[in-house]
Amino acid sequence: MPKISVIIPAYNQAKYLPDALDCLLTQTYTDWECIIVNDGSTDKTEEVSHKYCKLDDRFKYIYKKNGGLSSARNVGIEMAKGEYLNFLDSDDILKPNMLEETINVAAKFQSDVTYCGWENLDRDLHEILRTNLPVQKKDYIRILMNRSICPCHAVLLKKSILEKTGVFDGTLKSCEDWDLWLRIAKVKGTFMVVSKALVGYRMSQATMSRNHMIYFNAVKTVLERARSFDYRIDLKDQTWFNNKNFPMSYAITPWILLTAGVAIVNERIDDAFTIFKETTSKYAIDIVPKNMKGLITYLTFDRKITEVTIKDFFKNKVPYYLLFLKKVEEYLKKPGFAWESFFAIFNQFGIHERVREENISAKDLVKFAFIKFKKKLS
């Protein structure tokens, strides 16, 4: 019986699947099985999977009709023989020591969720775009009531905890891992962190940009469910988890801005404005210019930040931020809101540090954008 079951849901990712499978063959911890769940792919996923199954009998393969990421993972859970589970997407990777380091910590502390840091990588896995190193927290409920803690494949999960929480929620189109970690925290599951970047997360426009509305709707669903009775978990008293103790307006504001920012970068101004208008109105959120810094996050960029990409961003993307901010100013009926927000956004760390690293004057770039688009916004 393997100690760890690695579950890989695969849907039309034959191009990247070998990267995920190869990373398992290089693991320093060898007591694992890998269950490849083909979720109705029409590409060469089956061919690639069979090749690896012949190469190493620790690989297992199953085909199912397309049902989405959660349903594929849940099929893998049913098949899994391991005491611990890892959920590796077919386009991501584990570093060679990931399973060894997380299983050692999980065994030492008997933790239900053991998670590590991660690197955001470019499409070809050649460049590190961002390194994320989590630290141990005291109150995971308070964190997870507002946001997730890591990508799904950064987690080593004790399978037995699922008896209290249920498996992945197939009704969610995104954020299904965050939803599960939150349920685990609610039933007092234990969390431990390995503060090393032991997995790689492949960044691309497909990661979120094309599906920002789906993503945001899933975020809202997770946050709203978190503040109401959850029939899926084995916990009778859930009165503590309410909007008074965990204000929805506080939790959702960063998500409004993050998702709107991604929509803006993809030139979807109407989507960004709809997200802002409908959600701030529903939850009675009063946004001030300094809040708008949240429109710039690591998701704003899908490639390494260089002098060329910075200048390209200011030339080709900043105009859309300005147009969005002008629409918000008109909606809020607050003269000057657009420009106050603009300077708050582009003088903050998200751009400023990178600009400084590249030895470019942030003020010059802001001035350039201001002059170039002032007439358009007047």
TORKOL-4160 file (C-alpha; in steps of 0.2 Angstrom, whole numbers, padded with zeros to 4 digits, m for minus):
378
<pt num="1" X="0000" Y="0000" Z="0000"/>
<pt num="2" X="0008" Y="0017" Z="m0005"/>
<pt num="3" X="0009" Y="0030" Z="0008"/>
<pt num="4" X="0005" Y="0044" Z="m0004"/>
<pt num="5" X="m0008" Y="0045" Z="m0018"/>
<pt num="6" X="m0004" Y="0059" Z="m0031"/>
<pt num="7" X="m0020" Y="0063" Z="m0041"/>
<pt num="8" X="m0018" Y="0071" Z="m0058"/>
<pt num="9" X="m0034" Y="0077" Z="m0066"/>
<pt num="10" X="m0031" Y="0079" Z="m0085"/>
<pt num="11" X="m0041" Y="0088" Z="m0098"/>
<pt num="12" X="m0033" Y="0091" Z="m0115"/>
<pt num="13" X="m0016" Y="0095" Z="m0107"/>
<pt num="14" X="m0006" Y="0081" Z="m0116"/>
<pt num="15" X="0006" Y="0095" Z="m0120"/>
<pt num="16" X="0011" Y="0098" Z="m0102"/>
<pt num="17" X="0006" Y="0081" Z="m0094"/>
<pt num="18" X="0024" Y="0074" Z="m0096"/>
<pt num="19" X="0031" Y="0088" Z="m0086"/>
<pt num="20" X="0019" Y="0083" Z="m0071"/>
<pt num="21" X="0023" Y="0064" Z="m0073"/>
<pt num="22" X="0042" Y="0066" Z="m0075"/>
<pt num="23" X="0043" Y="0077" Z="m0059"/>
<pt num="24" X="0036" Y="0062" Z="m0049"/>
<pt num="25" X="0049" Y="0050" Z="m0056"/>
<pt num="26" X="0062" Y="0062" Z="m0049"/>
<pt num="27" X="0055" Y="0062" Z="m0031"/>
<pt num="28" X="0067" Y="0058" Z="m0017"/>
<pt num="29" X="0052" Y="0050" Z="m0008"/>
<pt num="30" X="0047" Y="0034" Z="m0018"/>
<pt num="31" X="0032" Y="0027" Z="m0009"/>
<pt num="32" X="0019" Y="0034" Z="m0020"/>
<pt num="33" X="0006" Y="0030" Z="m0033"/>
<pt num="34" X="0000" Y="0042" Z="m0046"/>
<pt num="35" X="m0018" Y="0041" Z="m0052"/>
<pt num="36" X="m0021" Y="0050" Z="m0069"/>
<pt num="37" X="m0039" Y="0054" Z="m0071"/>
<pt num="38" X="m0043" Y="0058" Z="m0089"/>
<pt num="39" X="m0058" Y="0069" Z="m0089"/>
<pt num="40" X="m0064" Y="0066" Z="m0106"/>
<pt num="41" X="m0049" Y="0073" Z="m0116"/>
<pt num="42" X="m0050" Y="0073" Z="m0135"/>
<pt num="43" X="m0031" Y="0076" Z="m0137"/>
<pt num="44" X="m0017" Y="0063" Z="m0134"/>
<pt num="45" X="m0019" Y="0063" Z="m0115"/>
<pt num="46" X="m0023" Y="0044" Z="m0115"/>
<pt num="47" X="m0008" Y="0040" Z="m0126"/>
<pt num="48" X="0004" Y="0049" Z="m0114"/>
<pt num="49" X="m0004" Y="0041" Z="m0099"/>
<pt num="50" X="m0002" Y="0024" Z="m0106"/>
<pt num="51" X="0016" Y="0027" Z="m0110"/>
<pt num="52" X="0020" Y="0031" Z="m0092"/>
<pt num="53" X="0009" Y="0017" Z="m0085"/>
<pt num="54" X="0020" Y="0005" Z="m0095"/>
<pt num="55" X="0036" Y="0014" Z="m0089"/>
<pt num="56" X="0032" Y="0013" Z="m0070"/>
<pt num="57" X="0018" Y="0003" Z="m0062"/>
<pt num="58" X="0016" Y="0016" Z="m0049"/>
<pt num="59" X="0006" Y="0026" Z="m0062"/>
<pt num="60" X="m0013" Y="0021" Z="m0064"/>
<pt num="61" X="m0025" Y="0028" Z="m0077"/>
<pt num="62" X="m0044" Y="0030" Z="m0078"/>
<pt num="63" X="m0055" Y="0038" Z="m0091"/>
<pt num="64" X="m0071" Y="0046" Z="m0087"/>
<pt num="65" X="m0083" Y="0058" Z="m0096"/>
<pt num="66" X="m0080" Y="0076" Z="m0094"/>
<pt num="67" X="m0086" Y="0083" Z="m0078"/>
<pt num="68" X="m0074" Y="0096" Z="m0072"/>
<pt num="69" X="m0059" Y="0097" Z="m0061"/>
<pt num="70" X="m0068" Y="0093" Z="m0044"/>
<pt num="71" X="m0077" Y="0078" Z="m0051"/>
<pt num="72" X="m0060" Y="0071" Z="m0058"/>
<pt num="73" X="m0051" Y="0074" Z="m0042"/>
<pt num="74" X="m0065" Y="0065" Z="m0032"/>
<pt num="75" X="m0064" Y="0050" Z="m0044"/>
<pt num="76" X="m0045" Y="0050" Z="m0040"/>
<pt num="77" X="m0049" Y="0051" Z="m0021"/>
<pt num="78" X="m0061" Y="0035" Z="m0023"/>
<pt num="79" X="m0047" Y="0025" Z="m0031"/>
<pt num="80" X="m0033" Y="0031" Z="m0019"/>
<pt num="81" X="m0025" Y="0019" Z="m0008"/>
<pt num="82" X="m0013" Y="0031" Z="0001"/>
<pt num="83" X="m0015" Y="0038" Z="0018"/>
<pt num="84" X="m0010" Y="0055" Z="0011"/>
<pt num="85" X="m0016" Y="0064" Z="m0005"/>
<pt num="86" X="m0008" Y="0076" Z="m0016"/>
<pt num="87" X="m0018" Y="0085" Z="m0030"/>
<pt num="88" X="m0006" Y="0089" Z="m0044"/>
<pt num="89" X="m0014" Y="0098" Z="m0060"/>
<pt num="90" X="m0007" Y="0091" Z="m0076"/>
<pt num="91" X="0002" Y="0108" Z="m0081"/>
<pt num="92" X="0011" Y="0110" Z="m0064"/>
<pt num="93" X="0026" Y="0102" Z="m0056"/>
<pt num="94" X="0033" Y="0096" Z="m0039"/>
<pt num="95" X="0051" Y="0099" Z="m0035"/>
<pt num="96" X="0061" Y="0082" Z="m0032"/>
<pt num="97" X="0060" Y="0084" Z="m0013"/>
<pt num="98" X="0042" Y="0090" Z="m0011"/>
<pt num="99" X="0034" Y="0073" Z="m0006"/>
<pt num="100" X="0049" Y="0069" Z="0006"/>
<pt num="101" X="0049" Y="0086" Z="0015"/>
<pt num="102" X="0030" Y="0087" Z="0017"/>
<pt num="103" X="0027" Y="0069" Z="0023"/>
<pt num="104" X="0041" Y="0071" Z="0036"/>
<pt num="105" X="0032" Y="0086" Z="0043"/>
<pt num="106" X="0015" Y="0078" Z="0042"/>
<pt num="107" X="0021" Y="0062" Z="0051"/>
<pt num="108" X="0030" Y="0072" Z="0064"/>
<pt num="109" X="0015" Y="0084" Z="0069"/>
<pt num="110" X="0001" Y="0072" Z="0063"/>
<pt num="111" X="m0006" Y="0087" Z="0053"/>
<pt num="112" X="m0021" Y="0086" Z="0042"/>
<pt num="113" X="m0015" Y="0099" Z="0030"/>
<pt num="114" X="0004" Y="0101" Z="0027"/>
<pt num="115" X="0008" Y="0114" Z="0014"/>
<pt num="116" X="0023" Y="0122" Z="0006"/>
<pt num="117" X="0028" Y="0137" Z="m0003"/>
<pt num="118" X="0028" Y="0139" Z="m0022"/>
<pt num="119" X="0036" Y="0147" Z="m0037"/>
<pt num="120" X="0026" Y="0155" Z="m0051"/>
<pt num="121" X="0034" Y="0150" Z="m0067"/>
<pt num="122" X="0033" Y="0155" Z="m0085"/>
<pt num="123" X="0024" Y="0144" Z="m0098"/>
<pt num="124" X="0040" Y="0134" Z="m0102"/>
<pt num="125" X="0045" Y="0132" Z="m0083"/>
<pt num="126" X="0061" Y="0141" Z="m0087"/>
<pt num="127" X="0059" Y="0157" Z="m0077"/>
<pt num="128" X="0054" Y="0160" Z="m0059"/>
<pt num="129" X="0041" Y="0175" Z="m0059"/>
<pt num="130" X="0038" Y="0175" Z="m0041"/>
<pt num="131" X="0042" Y="0165" Z="m0025"/>
<pt num="132" X="0029" Y="0163" Z="m0012"/>
<pt num="133" X="0035" Y="0157" Z="0005"/>
<pt num="134" X="0021" Y="0155" Z="0018"/>
<pt num="135" X="0024" Y="0155" Z="0037"/>
<pt num="136" X="0015" Y="0146" Z="0051"/>
<pt num="137" X="m0001" Y="0154" Z="0056"/>
<pt num="138" X="m0010" Y="0153" Z="0073"/>
<pt num="139" X="m0028" Y="0156" Z="0066"/>
<pt num="140" X="m0032" Y="0147" Z="0050"/>
<pt num="141" X="m0050" Y="0150" Z="0051"/>
<pt num="142" X="m0048" Y="0169" Z="0051"/>
<pt num="143" X="m0036" Y="0168" Z="0036"/>
<pt num="144" X="m0047" Y="0156" Z="0026"/>
<pt num="145" X="m0063" Y="0165" Z="0029"/>
<pt num="146" X="m0055" Y="0179" Z="0018"/>
<pt num="147" X="m0043" Y="0170" Z="0006"/>
<pt num="148" X="m0035" Y="0154" Z="0002"/>
<pt num="149" X="m0017" Y="0149" Z="0008"/>
<pt num="150" X="m0009" Y="0141" Z="m0007"/>
<pt num="151" X="m0011" Y="0132" Z="m0024"/>
<pt num="152" X="m0019" Y="0114" Z="m0023"/>
<pt num="153" X="m0003" Y="0105" Z="m0027"/>
<pt num="154" X="0007" Y="0113" Z="m0013"/>
<pt num="155" X="m0004" Y="0103" Z="0000"/>
<pt num="156" X="m0001" Y="0085" Z="0007"/>
<pt num="157" X="m0018" Y="0081" Z="0014"/>
<pt num="158" X="m0022" Y="0067" Z="0026"/>
<pt num="159" X="m0036" Y="0057" Z="0018"/>
<pt num="160" X="m0045" Y="0053" Z="0034"/>
<pt num="161" X="m0050" Y="0071" Z="0037"/>
<pt num="162" X="m0062" Y="0070" Z="0022"/>
<pt num="163" X="m0073" Y="0059" Z="0032"/>
<pt num="164" X="m0078" Y="0075" Z="0042"/>
<pt num="165" X="m0078" Y="0088" Z="0027"/>
<pt num="166" X="m0083" Y="0078" Z="0012"/>
<pt num="167" X="m0073" Y="0080" Z="m0004"/>
<pt num="168" X="m0072" Y="0093" Z="m0018"/>
<pt num="169" X="m0088" Y="0103" Z="m0022"/>
<pt num="170" X="m0092" Y="0099" Z="m0040"/>
<pt num="171" X="m0104" Y="0114" Z="m0041"/>
<pt num="172" X="m0089" Y="0126" Z="m0040"/>
<pt num="173" X="m0081" Y="0131" Z="m0056"/>
<pt num="174" X="m0066" Y="0138" Z="m0047"/>
<pt num="175" X="m0059" Y="0140" Z="m0029"/>
<pt num="176" X="m0064" Y="0122" Z="m0025"/>
<pt num="177" X="m0048" Y="0119" Z="m0016"/>
<pt num="178" X="m0050" Y="0135" Z="m0005"/>
<pt num="179" X="m0068" Y="0129" Z="m0001"/>
<pt num="180" X="m0061" Y="0112" Z="0005"/>
<pt num="181" X="m0047" Y="0120" Z="0016"/>
<pt num="182" X="m0060" Y="0131" Z="0024"/>
<pt num="183" X="m0071" Y="0116" Z="0028"/>
<pt num="184" X="m0056" Y="0107" Z="0036"/>
<pt num="185" X="m0052" Y="0122" Z="0047"/>
<pt num="186" X="m0070" Y="0123" Z="0053"/>
<pt num="187" X="m0069" Y="0105" Z="0059"/>
<pt num="188" X="m0053" Y="0110" Z="0068"/>
<pt num="189" X="m0041" Y="0101" Z="0056"/>
<pt num="190" X="m0023" Y="0105" Z="0059"/>
<pt num="191" X="m0012" Y="0114" Z="0047"/>
<pt num="192" X="0007" Y="0114" Z="0046"/>
<pt num="193" X="0018" Y="0123" Z="0034"/>
<pt num="194" X="0035" Y="0119" Z="0026"/>
<pt num="195" X="0042" Y="0137" Z="0022"/>
<pt num="196" X="0051" Y="0132" Z="0006"/>
<pt num="197" X="0046" Y="0133" Z="m0012"/>
<pt num="198" X="0044" Y="0115" Z="m0016"/>
<pt num="199" X="0031" Y="0116" Z="m0031"/>
<pt num="200" X="0030" Y="0126" Z="m0047"/>
<pt num="201" X="0014" Y="0134" Z="m0053"/>
<pt num="202" X="0014" Y="0137" Z="m0072"/>
<pt num="203" X="0007" Y="0155" Z="m0075"/>
<pt num="204" X="m0002" Y="0159" Z="m0091"/>
<pt num="205" X="m0017" Y="0170" Z="m0097"/>
<pt num="206" X="m0027" Y="0154" Z="m0096"/>
<pt num="207" X="m0024" Y="0153" Z="m0077"/>
<pt num="208" X="m0037" Y="0166" Z="m0073"/>
<pt num="209" X="m0038" Y="0180" Z="m0086"/>
<pt num="210" X="m0050" Y="0171" Z="m0098"/>
<pt num="211" X="m0061" Y="0166" Z="m0084"/>
<pt num="212" X="m0061" Y="0180" Z="m0073"/>
<pt num="213" X="m0080" Y="0181" Z="m0071"/>
<pt num="214" X="m0081" Y="0163" Z="m0067"/>
<pt num="215" X="m0067" Y="0165" Z="m0054"/>
<pt num="216" X="m0075" Y="0180" Z="m0046"/>
<pt num="217" X="m0092" Y="0171" Z="m0045"/>
<pt num="218" X="m0084" Y="0156" Z="m0036"/>
<pt num="219" X="m0075" Y="0168" Z="m0024"/>
<pt num="220" X="m0092" Y="0175" Z="m0019"/>
<pt num="221" X="m0100" Y="0158" Z="m0017"/>
<pt num="222" X="m0086" Y="0152" Z="m0006"/>
<pt num="223" X="m0086" Y="0168" Z="0005"/>
<pt num="224" X="m0105" Y="0168" Z="0007"/>
<pt num="225" X="m0106" Y="0149" Z="0011"/>
<pt num="226" X="m0092" Y="0152" Z="0024"/>
<pt num="227" X="m0104" Y="0164" Z="0033"/>
<pt num="228" X="m0119" Y="0152" Z="0033"/>
<pt num="229" X="m0123" Y="0135" Z="0040"/>
<pt num="230" X="m0113" Y="0122" Z="0029"/>
<pt num="231" X="m0122" Y="0105" Z="0028"/>
<pt num="232" X="m0107" Y="0097" Z="0020"/>
<pt num="233" X="m0097" Y="0097" Z="0036"/>
<pt num="234" X="m0098" Y="0087" Z="0052"/>
<pt num="235" X="m0101" Y="0101" Z="0064"/>
<pt num="236" X="m0117" Y="0105" Z="0073"/>
<pt num="237" X="m0113" Y="0122" Z="0080"/>
<pt num="238" X="m0108" Y="0134" Z="0066"/>
<pt num="239" X="m0115" Y="0150" Z="0074"/>
<pt num="240" X="m0098" Y="0158" Z="0076"/>
<pt num="241" X="m0096" Y="0159" Z="0057"/>
<pt num="242" X="m0107" Y="0174" Z="0053"/>
<pt num="243" X="m0105" Y="0191" Z="0045"/>
<pt num="244" X="m0103" Y="0200" Z="0061"/>
<pt num="245" X="m0088" Y="0190" Z="0066"/>
<pt num="246" X="m0081" Y="0189" Z="0048"/>
<pt num="247" X="m0088" Y="0205" Z="0039"/>
<pt num="248" X="m0091" Y="0200" Z="0021"/>
<pt num="249" X="m0087" Y="0218" Z="0015"/>
<pt num="250" X="m0069" Y="0216" Z="0022"/>
<pt num="251" X="m0067" Y="0199" Z="0014"/>
<pt num="252" X="m0073" Y="0203" Z="m0003"/>
<pt num="253" X="m0065" Y="0220" Z="m0006"/>
<pt num="254" X="m0048" Y="0213" Z="m0011"/>
<pt num="255" X="m0056" Y="0201" Z="m0023"/>
<pt num="256" X="m0066" Y="0214" Z="m0032"/>
<pt num="257" X="m0051" Y="0224" Z="m0036"/>
<pt num="258" X="m0040" Y="0209" Z="m0040"/>
<pt num="259" X="m0053" Y="0202" Z="m0052"/>
<pt num="260" X="m0057" Y="0219" Z="m0060"/>
<pt num="261" X="m0038" Y="0222" Z="m0062"/>
<pt num="262" X="m0036" Y="0206" Z="m0072"/>
<pt num="263" X="m0051" Y="0211" Z="m0082"/>
<pt num="264" X="m0044" Y="0228" Z="m0086"/>
<pt num="265" X="m0027" Y="0221" Z="m0092"/>
<pt num="266" X="m0037" Y="0210" Z="m0104"/>
<pt num="267" X="m0046" Y="0226" Z="m0110"/>
<pt num="268" X="m0063" Y="0220" Z="m0103"/>
<pt num="269" X="m0068" Y="0237" Z="m0095"/>
<pt num="270" X="m0086" Y="0233" Z="m0095"/>
<pt num="271" X="m0083" Y="0217" Z="m0085"/>
<pt num="272" X="m0072" Y="0226" Z="m0073"/>
<pt num="273" X="m0085" Y="0240" Z="m0070"/>
<pt num="274" X="m0099" Y="0227" Z="m0068"/>
<pt num="275" X="m0089" Y="0218" Z="m0054"/>
<pt num="276" X="m0086" Y="0234" Z="m0045"/>
<pt num="277" X="m0103" Y="0242" Z="m0047"/>
<pt num="278" X="m0113" Y="0227" Z="m0042"/>
<pt num="279" X="m0103" Y="0220" Z="m0028"/>
<pt num="280" X="m0099" Y="0237" Z="m0019"/>
<pt num="281" X="m0117" Y="0241" Z="m0020"/>
<pt num="282" X="m0123" Y="0224" Z="m0014"/>
<pt num="283" X="m0111" Y="0224" Z="0001"/>
<pt num="284" X="m0112" Y="0242" Z="0005"/>
<pt num="285" X="m0093" Y="0245" Z="0002"/>
<pt num="286" X="m0086" Y="0262" Z="0002"/>
<pt num="287" X="m0071" Y="0263" Z="m0009"/>
<pt num="288" X="m0058" Y="0276" Z="m0007"/>
<pt num="289" X="m0043" Y="0280" Z="m0019"/>
<pt num="290" X="m0030" Y="0271" Z="m0009"/>
<pt num="291" X="m0041" Y="0255" Z="m0009"/>
<pt num="292" X="m0038" Y="0255" Z="m0028"/>
<pt num="293" X="m0020" Y="0249" Z="m0026"/>
<pt num="294" X="m0028" Y="0232" Z="m0026"/>
<pt num="295" X="m0030" Y="0233" Z="m0045"/>
<pt num="296" X="m0012" Y="0229" Z="m0047"/>
<pt num="297" X="m0007" Y="0211" Z="m0041"/>
<pt num="298" X="0005" Y="0198" Z="m0047"/>
<pt num="299" X="m0009" Y="0192" Z="m0058"/>
<pt num="300" X="m0008" Y="0208" Z="m0068"/>
<pt num="301" X="0008" Y="0201" Z="m0077"/>
<pt num="302" X="0010" Y="0184" Z="m0084"/>
<pt num="303" X="0028" Y="0186" Z="m0088"/>
<pt num="304" X="0044" Y="0192" Z="m0080"/>
<pt num="305" X="0045" Y="0210" Z="m0076"/>
<pt num="306" X="0058" Y="0219" Z="m0086"/>
<pt num="307" X="0061" Y="0237" Z="m0093"/>
<pt num="308" X="0053" Y="0232" Z="m0109"/>
<pt num="309" X="0038" Y="0224" Z="m0101"/>
<pt num="310" X="0036" Y="0239" Z="m0089"/>
<pt num="311" X="0036" Y="0251" Z="m0103"/>
<pt num="312" X="0024" Y="0241" Z="m0114"/>
<pt num="313" X="0013" Y="0240" Z="m0099"/>
<pt num="314" X="0012" Y="0259" Z="m0097"/>
<pt num="315" X="0010" Y="0261" Z="m0115"/>
<pt num="316" X="m0003" Y="0248" Z="m0119"/>
<pt num="317" X="m0012" Y="0244" Z="m0103"/>
<pt num="318" X="m0012" Y="0259" Z="m0092"/>
<pt num="319" X="m0025" Y="0268" Z="m0104"/>
<pt num="320" X="m0038" Y="0255" Z="m0099"/>
<pt num="321" X="m0035" Y="0258" Z="m0080"/>
<pt num="322" X="m0038" Y="0276" Z="m0083"/>
<pt num="323" X="m0054" Y="0273" Z="m0093"/>
<pt num="324" X="m0060" Y="0261" Z="m0079"/>
<pt num="325" X="m0056" Y="0274" Z="m0065"/>
<pt num="326" X="m0065" Y="0287" Z="m0075"/>
<pt num="327" X="m0081" Y="0276" Z="m0076"/>
<pt num="328" X="m0080" Y="0273" Z="m0057"/>
<pt num="329" X="m0078" Y="0292" Z="m0054"/>
<pt num="330" X="m0093" Y="0295" Z="m0063"/>
<pt num="331" X="m0103" Y="0281" Z="m0055"/>
<pt num="332" X="m0098" Y="0287" Z="m0037"/>
<pt num="333" X="m0100" Y="0305" Z="m0042"/>
<pt num="334" X="m0083" Y="0310" Z="m0033"/>
<pt num="335" X="m0073" Y="0322" Z="m0044"/>
<pt num="336" X="m0055" Y="0319" Z="m0044"/>
<pt num="337" X="m0057" Y="0301" Z="m0039"/>
<pt num="338" X="m0049" Y="0294" Z="m0055"/>
<pt num="339" X="m0033" Y="0303" Z="m0054"/>
<pt num="340" X="m0031" Y="0301" Z="m0035"/>
<pt num="341" X="m0033" Y="0282" Z="m0038"/>
<pt num="342" X="m0022" Y="0282" Z="m0052"/>
<pt num="343" X="m0007" Y="0290" Z="m0043"/>
<pt num="344" X="m0011" Y="0278" Z="m0028"/>
<pt num="345" X="m0010" Y="0263" Z="m0039"/>
<pt num="346" X="0006" Y="0267" Z="m0049"/>
<pt num="347" X="0016" Y="0274" Z="m0035"/>
<pt num="348" X="0014" Y="0258" Z="m0024"/>
<pt num="349" X="0025" Y="0244" Z="m0022"/>
<pt num="350" X="0017" Y="0233" Z="m0036"/>
<pt num="351" X="0025" Y="0244" Z="m0050"/>
<pt num="352" X="0036" Y="0255" Z="m0040"/>
<pt num="353" X="0049" Y="0242" Z="m0034"/>
<pt num="354" X="0050" Y="0234" Z="m0051"/>
<pt num="355" X="0052" Y="0251" Z="m0059"/>
<pt num="356" X="0066" Y="0255" Z="m0047"/>
<pt num="357" X="0075" Y="0238" Z="m0050"/>
<pt num="358" X="0075" Y="0242" Z="m0069"/>
<pt num="359" X="0081" Y="0259" Z="m0065"/>
<pt num="360" X="0067" Y="0268" Z="m0073"/>
<pt num="361" X="0058" Y="0283" Z="m0066"/>
<pt num="362" X="0041" Y="0279" Z="m0060"/>
<pt num="363" X="0036" Y="0297" Z="m0059"/>
<pt num="364" X="0042" Y="0299" Z="m0077"/>
<pt num="365" X="0031" Y="0285" Z="m0083"/>
<pt num="366" X="0016" Y="0291" Z="m0073"/>
<pt num="367" X="0018" Y="0308" Z="m0080"/>
<pt num="368" X="0020" Y="0301" Z="m0098"/>
<pt num="369" X="0003" Y="0292" Z="m0096"/>
<pt num="370" X="m0005" Y="0307" Z="m0088"/>
<pt num="371" X="0000" Y="0318" Z="m0103"/>
<pt num="372" X="m0004" Y="0305" Z="m0116"/>
<pt num="373" X="m0022" Y="0301" Z="m0110"/>
<pt num="374" X="m0028" Y="0317" Z="m0102"/>
<pt num="375" X="m0038" Y="0323" Z="m0117"/>
<pt num="376" X="m0046" Y="0306" Z="m0118"/>
<pt num="377" X="m0052" Y="0307" Z="m0100"/>
<pt num="378" X="m0057" Y="0326" Z="m0100"/>
